[in-house]
Amino acid sequence: MIYFKFIAAISAVALAGTLANAQEEDDRVLLNLDTATQVMLLKDMRGLTESLDSLLAALSEGDFDQVTRLGQINLGFGHDKLMALVESGASDTQIQAMRAKMKANRQAREESGESAATMGGAMFGIPKGVGQKMPEDFRLMGQAMHAAAEDMVSVVEAIGDTPTVADYQAVLEGVQGITSNCVACHGAFRIR
Ligand code: HEC
């Protein structure tokens, strides 16, 4: 008897949940992307998740060089381009040279007052042409995420030879600065 009451209670909770979901509106902005672009975006997103996981693993081992590398190459500005360079066997010097070049381009565009909407190349696996048609807010959120990754790297670079608890806390705060942008964008946009 108790068993049946239990099942009934579970079913009632499940039903209430379904009704609540059906009533809840998804008020996120729908991005109209063709299927191929959707696939690229989601692949890129899974890549970001993997990079975040690797970053946390490196941090838990106190491997700050690797945290820096992941922050710069996998999560920072131009991560698609930089990761492709790494895969093609580019040296660290070549990668840093590319980062410097992209940074200079970014600054030049900012100084010329160019808006985020017309800036830059591909983003999150979205090809350049499509990317430029994305809402400005989406592009800004993407850039804010990359900026947060670069900020986290600056925190890591300022750490001395013997990291303190406060240093770890500061890096974790930097990591959370990245994830808060993941959360913000997922709350604002959907693709289907
Ligand atoms: C500029 C916007 C934006 C940012 C920033 C962003 N995402 Fe996404 N992400 C999206 C959109 C849009 C989707 C599709 C969501 C949907 O349709 O429900 C998505 C989907 C995903 C998915 C689902 C992938 C799949 O295969 O279904 C994962 C995982 C994900 N994002 C992880 C992340 C992580 C981790 C970060 C931060 C490091 C991040 N995203 C930052 C926009 C963003």
Boltz pocket constraint, residues with backbone or C-beta under 6 A from the ligand:
constraints:
  - pocket:
      binder: B
      contacts: [[A, 42], [A, 43], [A, 45], [A, 46], [A, 48], [A, 49], [A, 52], [A, 137], [A, 138], [A, 139], [A, 141], [A, 142], [A, 145], [A, 178], [A, 179], [A, 181], [A, 182], [A, 183], [A, 185], [A, 186], [A, 189], [A, 190], [A, 191], [A, 192]]
      max_distance: 6.0
